[in-house]
Amino acid sequence: MAKNYTQTGDSLAYTNGGGAAITSGSAFVMGARVAVALTDIAVGESGTVAARGVFTLPKLGTDVVAQGALLYWDATNKRLTTTASGNTLAGYAAAPAGNGAVTVALALNA
């Protein structure tokens, strides 16, 4: 293995510098990427976040999502959407989710 290898990158340490606590299982924008908290992270505290993996997260109920479609995190409404404008690329749909479905399986940052 390379001497400069550090980790797989599936999970990372993150210090919450935002204005609100982050609850375990919640998605949020970390720099220019989306992460999912694996632990509750109080403001000013550190915790573990997922940078990759498949997570079931809220989505805009009227979006019809095909498997493999790109998904974006709407930080204002705290949900995934197929709308790129004004949102952060989060990954792609690991499974389809139709109109009326309020969650979708996201392959995070893939």
C-alpha positions as a LaTeX table, in Angstrom:
\begin{tabular}{lrrr}
\hline
Residue & $x$ (\AA) & $y$ (\AA) & $z$ (\AA) \\
\hline
Met1 & 0.00 & 0.00 & 0.00 \\
Ala2 & 1.18 & 3.52 & $-0.75$ \\
Lys3 & 2.92 & 5.27 & 2.14 \\
Asn4 & 0.68 & 8.31 & 1.70 \\
Tyr5 & $-2.61$ & 6.33 & 1.94 \\
Thr6 & $-4.77$ & 7.71 & 4.75 \\
Gln7 & $-8.27$ & 6.18 & 4.62 \\
Thr8 & $-11.04$ & 4.95 & 2.30 \\
Gly9 & $-12.88$ & 8.26 & 2.52 \\
Asp10 & $-16.27$ & 6.67 & 3.17 \\
Ser11 & $-16.51$ & 8.52 & 6.48 \\
Leu12 & $-14.78$ & 11.67 & 7.63 \\
Ala13 & $-14.37$ & 13.72 & 10.80 \\
Tyr14 & $-16.34$ & 16.97 & 10.58 \\
Thr15 & $-16.47$ & 19.99 & 12.89 \\
Asn16 & $-19.86$ & 21.68 & 12.86 \\
Gly17 & $-19.21$ & 25.37 & 12.36 \\
Gly18 & $-22.83$ & 26.11 & 11.39 \\
Gly19 & $-25.56$ & 27.81 & 13.32 \\
Ala20 & $-27.49$ & 24.67 & 14.28 \\
Ala21 & $-26.87$ & 21.15 & 15.54 \\
Ile22 & $-26.83$ & 18.36 & 12.95 \\
Thr23 & $-28.75$ & 15.22 & 13.83 \\
Ser24 & $-27.63$ & 11.71 & 12.96 \\
Gly25 & $-29.02$ & 10.66 & 9.57 \\
Ser26 & $-29.42$ & 14.24 & 8.34 \\
Ala27 & $-27.90$ & 15.40 & 5.06 \\
Phe28 & $-26.17$ & 18.77 & 4.85 \\
Val29 & $-23.81$ & 20.70 & 2.59 \\
Met30 & $-20.16$ & 20.30 & 3.59 \\
Gly31 & $-18.19$ & 22.77 & 1.49 \\
Ala32 & $-19.15$ & 21.94 & $-2.10$ \\
Arg33 & $-20.35$ & 18.38 & $-1.30$ \\
Val34 & $-23.22$ & 16.75 & 0.53 \\
Ala35 & $-22.58$ & 14.59 & 3.60 \\
Val36 & $-24.79$ & 12.60 & 5.98 \\
Ala37 & $-24.17$ & 12.83 & 9.72 \\
Leu38 & $-23.50$ & 9.44 & 11.30 \\
Thr39 & $-23.70$ & 10.93 & 14.80 \\
Asp40 & $-25.40$ & 13.95 & 16.34 \\
Ile41 & $-23.03$ & 16.91 & 16.00 \\
Ala42 & $-23.57$ & 19.96 & 18.21 \\
Val43 & $-22.41$ & 23.37 & 17.03 \\
Gly44 & $-18.66$ & 23.66 & 17.55 \\
Glu45 & $-18.27$ & 19.91 & 18.12 \\
Ser46 & $-16.81$ & 17.20 & 15.88 \\
Gly47 & $-18.51$ & 14.07 & 14.68 \\
Thr48 & $-18.40$ & 11.47 & 11.95 \\
Val49 & $-20.08$ & 12.01 & 8.59 \\
Ala50 & $-20.54$ & 9.78 & 5.56 \\
Ala51 & $-19.03$ & 11.00 & 2.32 \\
Arg52 & $-20.18$ & 7.92 & 0.37 \\
Gly53 & $-22.80$ & 5.22 & 0.68 \\
Val54 & $-26.51$ & 4.75 & $-0.03$ \\
Phe55 & $-28.97$ & 6.57 & 2.23 \\
Thr56 & $-32.74$ & 6.97 & 2.19 \\
Leu57 & $-33.42$ & 10.70 & 2.40 \\
Pro58 & $-36.39$ & 13.03 & 1.94 \\
Lys59 & $-37.22$ & 14.18 & $-1.58$ \\
Leu60 & $-39.60$ & 16.63 & $-3.22$ \\
Gly61 & $-42.82$ & 14.63 & $-3.42$ \\
Thr62 & $-43.71$ & 15.76 & $-6.94$ \\
Asp63 & $-40.35$ & 14.78 & $-8.48$ \\
Val64 & $-40.43$ & 11.59 & $-10.54$ \\
Val65 & $-36.98$ & 10.06 & $-10.07$ \\
Ala66 & $-35.64$ & 7.35 & $-12.36$ \\
Gln67 & $-32.95$ & 5.00 & $-11.09$ \\
Gly68 & $-29.61$ & 6.59 & $-11.95$ \\
Ala69 & $-30.99$ & 10.15 & $-12.15$ \\
Leu70 & $-28.81$ & 12.88 & $-10.68$ \\
Leu71 & $-30.12$ & 14.25 & $-7.39$ \\
Tyr72 & $-29.41$ & 17.62 & $-5.78$ \\
Trp73 & $-29.66$ & 18.71 & $-2.14$ \\
Asp74 & $-32.05$ & 21.61 & $-1.55$ \\
Ala75 & $-30.53$ & 23.01 & 1.66 \\
Thr76 & $-33.38$ & 25.47 & 2.18 \\
Asn77 & $-36.08$ & 22.77 & 2.23 \\
Lys78 & $-33.80$ & 19.96 & 3.51 \\
Arg79 & $-34.66$ & 17.48 & 0.74 \\
Leu80 & $-33.42$ & 16.00 & $-2.50$ \\
Thr81 & $-34.68$ & 17.17 & $-5.86$ \\
Thr82 & $-33.98$ & 16.66 & $-9.56$ \\
Thr83 & $-33.61$ & 20.45 & $-9.92$ \\
Ala84 & $-29.97$ & 21.45 & $-10.29$ \\
Ser85 & $-30.38$ & 25.23 & $-10.22$ \\
Gly86 & $-29.52$ & 26.67 & $-6.80$ \\
Asn87 & $-28.87$ & 23.23 & $-5.26$ \\
Thr88 & $-25.80$ & 21.06 & $-4.55$ \\
Leu89 & $-25.15$ & 17.83 & $-6.46$ \\
Ala90 & $-25.59$ & 14.98 & $-3.96$ \\
Gly91 & $-25.23$ & 11.87 & $-6.14$ \\
Tyr92 & $-27.69$ & 9.69 & $-8.03$ \\
Ala93 & $-30.85$ & 7.70 & $-7.33$ \\
Ala94 & $-29.99$ & 4.14 & $-6.32$ \\
Ala95 & $-33.65$ & 3.20 & $-6.87$ \\
Pro96 & $-36.59$ & 4.88 & $-8.58$ \\
Ala97 & $-39.07$ & 7.02 & $-6.62$ \\
Gly98 & $-42.29$ & 8.23 & $-8.22$ \\
Asn99 & $-44.65$ & 11.15 & $-7.79$ \\
Gly100 & $-46.00$ & 11.11 & $-4.24$ \\
Ala101 & $-42.98$ & 9.31 & $-2.77$ \\
Val102 & $-41.38$ & 11.49 & $-0.10$ \\
Thr103 & $-38.07$ & 9.60 & 0.16 \\
Val104 & $-35.52$ & 8.23 & $-2.29$ \\
Ala105 & $-32.41$ & 6.04 & $-2.01$ \\
Leu106 & $-29.40$ & 8.24 & $-2.77$ \\
Ala107 & $-25.98$ & 6.93 & $-3.80$ \\
Leu108 & $-24.15$ & 9.74 & $-2.02$ \\
Asn109 & $-21.47$ & 11.63 & $-3.97$ \\
Ala110 & $-21.20$ & 8.82 & $-6.49$ \\
\hline
\end{tabular}
